[in-house]
Amino acid sequence: MTGKGLFNALQATVLNKYPLLEMIKNSLEKSGAKHVQLTGSGSTVFVLLKDRDEGEKLAKLIRKQIESPLWTQVVQTIGKRN
């Protein structure tokens, strides 16, 4: 799994305008997530992780940490199969 090359030119602007998104992103990073990004104009925060178990644990932890309603979903990416 790699997060190399992930970039969102709007991310800094969106995080400045919406402090809750910045708090969520920072909480995810403090919890150990390495590849945290916003989609497009920031409607979604996503994280790349090794496996589903890691995703489930992080989703549970972040919902507990953030005192605001959050929707979390753990999904598998569609990628190259060996």
N, C-alpha and C positions, 0 to 999 in steps of 0.2 A: 504494500500500500504506500502510495506517495501523495504528498500534497504539493509537490514542486509545481511551480507555475500558477498556483491559484492566486488570482488577483481580482479585485473589484475596485475600479476607480471611484465609485460613488461611496464606498464604505466609510471613509473618514467623515464625509459630509453628513451621511445618514446617522452615524453614531453620535456626532455632535448635536444633531437636531433631536434625537430620540434617546435620552439617557437610559431608558429601560433596556433598549437593545444593547447598549454598551455594557450595562450591568450584566446582562445575560451572557454576552460574549466573554467578558472578564471572568465570570463565575465558571464558565465551561473551561476556560484556559487554566484557572487556578485548580480545577478538579482533575487536571491532567490531559485534557484534550489538546492535541497539537495542531490540528488543521481545522480551525474555526473560521467560517466565512459567512458573509451575507450574500443572499442571492440578489441579483439586480439592484433595485432601489431599496432593498432591505425588508421585503415582506417576510422573509424566512432566514433564520440562522441555521446553518448546517455544520456538521462535524463529520470528518472522515475518521473511522476507527477500524481496528483489526477485525473484530467479529461482533456478532449479534449480542453475545453475553455482555461484552464491554459497553455496547450501546444501551442495553436495558439498564445496567447499573448506573450509567451516567444520566440517563433520562430520569430515573427515580431520584437520584441525588439532586439534580438541578431543579426538579419540581419542588423538592423539599426546601432548597435554599432560597429560591425566589418567592417573595411574598406577593405574587401576582399570578392570576390564572395563566397557565401555559398549556399548550397542546404539544405533545411530543410524539414522534413516530419513528420507530427504528425500521429501516428498510435495507435491502441488499442492492448494491449497485449492479447495473448491467455492464459486464466487462468481458474482456478477452478470457476465453476458457482454454485451459491446457488440454 
